[in-house]
Amino acid sequence: MVSSLEILRPTPSLRTPTHRPTHSPSKTAHDLETRSIAISRALLLSDPTHPVLKTNLTPDFTSEEPNRSRTCVGIDVITVSANVDEERGRASVWVLFRESDLTSGGLSGENVSVLSWWRERGVWRCWRQTAVRGVSGFTQGFLN
């Protein structure tokens, strides 16, 4: 069964790429990716007191995540990608991960979380998180 999020995980081409990047992601991109994963985990695990939230979010931070009626018990990051504009002090980080909730029949879902960042006085802060959720399968028997 193909999930609605498969376009974010394309099948690799059998051809050898003709162009390989000559640089690795910037230090800022790597830092924001790491912080975005930590923020996403804290939000998904419904842990509002987690220190990563206090140190990385703006006072007017907003989270737009539909249908958050269950508690997540497991998170596996599939991929993360940052788009950083150092000149303007803006960034967005996309995190694709699989979450599981063994308390509701073993339903497993994939989640795309987009975290928006801005830099003020040299400090990067996350001001918004938007998420799109989808179902990807079952982690245990559903009709047993």
C-alpha contacts under 8 A as a table, 3 or more apart, distances in Angstrom:
res1	aa1	res2	aa2	distance
2	V	6	E	6.59
2	V	136	S	7.95
3	S	6	E	5.58
3	S	134	G	7.71
3	S	135	V	7.23
3	S	136	S	5.64
4	S	7	I	7.38
4	S	134	G	7.06
5	L	8	L	5.71
5	L	9	R	7.39
5	L	110	E	7.46
5	L	134	G	7.46
6	E	9	R	5.16
6	E	10	P	6.60
7	I	10	P	5.66
13	S	16	T	7.63
17	P	20	R	6.76
21	P	24	S	7.46
25	P	29	A	6.04
25	P	30	H	6.42
26	S	29	A	5.11
26	S	30	H	6.28
27	K	30	H	5.19
27	K	31	D	6.09
28	T	31	D	5.04
28	T	32	L	6.08
28	T	84	V	7.64
29	A	32	L	5.21
29	A	33	E	6.06
29	A	82	A	5.50
29	A	83	N	7.11
29	A	84	V	6.26
30	H	33	E	5.11
30	H	34	T	6.25
30	H	82	A	7.64
31	D	34	T	5.24
31	D	35	R	6.22
32	L	35	R	5.04
32	L	36	S	5.85
32	L	82	A	7.15
32	L	93	V	7.20
33	E	36	S	5.08
33	E	37	I	6.27
33	E	80	V	6.47
33	E	81	S	6.71
33	E	82	A	6.15
33	E	93	V	6.34
34	T	37	I	5.36
34	T	38	A	6.49
35	R	38	A	5.11
35	R	39	I	6.17
35	R	52	V	7.78
35	R	56	N	7.84
36	S	39	I	5.04
36	S	40	S	6.01
36	S	93	V	6.86
36	S	95	V	7.61
36	S	115	L	6.71
37	I	40	S	5.11
37	I	41	R	6.13
37	I	77	V	7.81
37	I	80	V	7.96
37	I	95	V	6.95
38	A	41	R	5.18
38	A	42	A	6.27
38	A	52	V	6.86
39	I	42	A	5.17
39	I	43	L	6.18
39	I	52	V	6.30
39	I	53	L	6.25
40	S	43	L	5.16
40	S	44	L	6.02
40	S	113	S	7.35
41	R	44	L	5.16
41	R	45	L	5.97
41	R	75	I	7.22
42	A	45	L	5.21
42	A	46	S	6.17
42	A	47	D	5.27
42	A	48	P	7.11
42	A	50	H	6.43
42	A	52	V	7.75
42	A	53	L	7.50
43	L	46	S	5.05
43	L	47	D	6.15
43	L	48	P	7.01
44	L	47	D	7.74
44	L	71	T	7.47
44	L	72	C	6.17
45	L	71	T	6.56
45	L	72	C	5.63
45	L	73	V	6.96
46	S	71	T	7.13
47	D	50	H	5.69
48	P	53	L	7.16
49	T	53	L	7.30
49	T	54	K	7.66
50	H	53	L	5.73
50	H	54	K	7.13
51	P	54	K	5.19
51	P	55	T	6.35
52	V	55	T	5.38
52	V	56	N	6.01
53	L	56	N	5.46
53	L	57	L	5.68
54	K	57	L	6.15
56	N	124	W	7.49
56	N	125	R	5.17
56	N	126	C	6.00
57	L	61	F	6.04
57	L	125	R	5.41
57	L	126	C	4.82
57	L	127	W	6.00
58	T	61	F	5.12
58	T	125	R	5.89
58	T	126	C	6.09
58	T	127	W	5.29
60	D	127	W	6.81
61	F	126	C	7.12
61	F	127	W	4.51
61	F	128	R	5.46
62	T	127	W	6.53
62	T	128	R	4.90
62	T	129	Q	6.40
63	S	128	R	5.80
63	S	129	Q	4.71
63	S	130	T	5.93
64	E	128	R	7.86
64	E	129	Q	6.14
64	E	130	T	4.71
64	E	131	A	6.31
65	E	68	R	6.59
65	E	129	Q	7.88
65	E	130	T	5.93
65	E	131	A	4.95
65	E	132	V	6.83
66	P	131	A	7.32
66	P	132	V	7.23
66	P	133	R	7.48
68	R	71	T	7.87
70	R	101	D	7.62
71	T	101	D	6.73
72	C	75	I	7.56
72	C	99	E	6.40
72	C	100	S	5.94
72	C	101	D	5.11
73	V	99	E	7.38
73	V	100	S	5.94
73	V	101	D	5.41
73	V	102	L	7.06
74	G	99	E	5.44
74	G	100	S	5.13
74	G	101	D	6.97
75	I	97	F	6.69
75	I	98	R	5.72
75	I	99	E	4.49
75	I	100	S	6.65
76	D	97	F	5.45
76	D	98	R	5.17
76	D	99	E	6.44
77	V	80	V	7.59
77	V	95	V	7.33
77	V	96	L	6.22
77	V	97	F	4.18
77	V	98	R	6.44
78	I	95	V	7.75
78	I	96	L	5.50
78	I	97	F	4.88
78	I	98	R	6.98
79	T	95	V	6.00
79	T	96	L	5.28
79	T	97	F	6.88
80	V	93	V	7.09
80	V	94	W	5.60
80	V	95	V	4.43
80	V	96	L	6.27
81	S	93	V	5.65
81	S	94	W	5.28
81	S	95	V	6.65
82	A	91	A	7.04
82	A	92	S	5.84
82	A	93	V	4.25
82	A	94	W	6.35
83	N	91	A	5.54
83	N	92	S	5.37
83	N	93	V	6.26
84	V	89	G	7.80
84	V	90	R	6.22
84	V	91	A	4.30
84	V	92	S	6.61
85	D	88	R	5.65
85	D	89	G	5.83
85	D	90	R	5.28
85	D	91	A	5.88
86	E	89	G	4.93
86	E	90	R	6.70
86	E	91	A	7.98
87	E	90	R	8.00
89	G	118	W	5.47
89	G	119	R	4.80
89	G	120	E	7.46
90	R	116	S	7.70
90	R	117	W	5.74
90	R	118	W	4.52
90	R	119	R	6.41
91	A	116	S	5.98
91	A	117	W	4.95
91	A	118	W	6.29
92	S	114	V	6.61
92	S	115	L	5.57
92	S	116	S	4.56
92	S	117	W	5.96
93	V	114	V	5.58
93	V	115	L	5.17
93	V	116	S	6.62
94	W	112	V	6.85
94	W	113	S	5.76
94	W	114	V	4.57
94	W	115	L	6.58
95	V	111	N	7.95
95	V	112	V	5.67
95	V	113	S	5.13
95	V	114	V	6.41
96	L	110	E	7.07
96	L	111	N	5.75
96	L	112	V	4.60
96	L	113	S	6.49
97	F	110	E	5.67
97	F	111	N	5.51
97	F	112	V	6.71
98	R	108	S	6.98
98	R	109	G	5.63
98	R	110	E	4.35
98	R	111	N	6.25
99	E	108	S	5.82
99	E	109	G	5.37
99	E	110	E	6.15
99	E	111	N	7.34
100	S	106	G	6.91
100	S	107	L	6.18
100	S	108	S	4.43
100	S	109	G	6.34
100	S	139	T	7.73
101	D	104	S	6.03
101	D	105	G	7.71
101	D	106	G	5.81
101	D	107	L	5.84
101	D	108	S	6.42
102	L	105	G	6.00
102	L	106	G	4.24
102	L	107	L	6.64
102	L	139	T	7.79
103	T	106	G	6.58
104	S	107	L	6.35
105	G	138	F	7.91
105	G	140	Q	7.28
105	G	141	G	7.71
105	G	142	F	6.00
106	G	138	F	5.58
106	G	139	T	4.98
106	G	140	Q	5.32
106	G	141	G	7.52
106	G	142	F	7.26
107	L	135	V	7.54
107	L	137	G	6.45
107	L	138	F	4.81
107	L	139	T	6.22
107	L	140	Q	7.90
108	S	135	V	6.23
108	S	136	S	5.95
108	S	137	G	5.49
108	S	138	F	5.45
108	S	139	T	6.23
109	G	133	R	6.98
109	G	134	G	5.49
109	G	135	V	4.16
109	G	136	S	5.00
109	G	137	G	6.90
110	E	133	R	6.03
110	E	134	G	5.31
110	E	135	V	6.04
110	E	136	S	6.10
111	N	131	A	6.70
111	N	132	V	5.73
111	N	133	R	4.49
111	N	134	G	6.22
112	V	131	A	5.50
112	V	132	V	5.23
112	V	133	R	6.48
113	S	129	Q	6.72
113	S	130	T	5.71
113	S	131	A	4.27
113	S	132	V	6.53
114	V	129	Q	5.62
114	V	130	T	5.22
114	V	131	A	6.20
115	L	126	C	6.63
115	L	127	W	7.72
115	L	128	R	5.81
115	L	129	Q	4.47
115	L	130	T	6.55
116	S	126	C	5.69
116	S	127	W	5.98
116	S	128	R	5.22
116	S	129	Q	6.35
117	W	124	W	6.44
117	W	125	R	5.48
117	W	126	C	4.30
117	W	127	W	5.90
117	W	128	R	7.38
118	W	124	W	5.60
118	W	125	R	5.67
118	W	126	C	6.59
118	W	127	W	7.31
119	R	122	G	5.88
119	R	123	V	5.22
119	R	124	W	4.26
119	R	125	R	6.27
120	E	123	V	5.35
120	E	124	W	6.60
120	E	125	R	7.89
126	C	129	Q	7.78
138	F	141	G	7.13
138	F	142	F	7.18
141	G	144	N	5.69
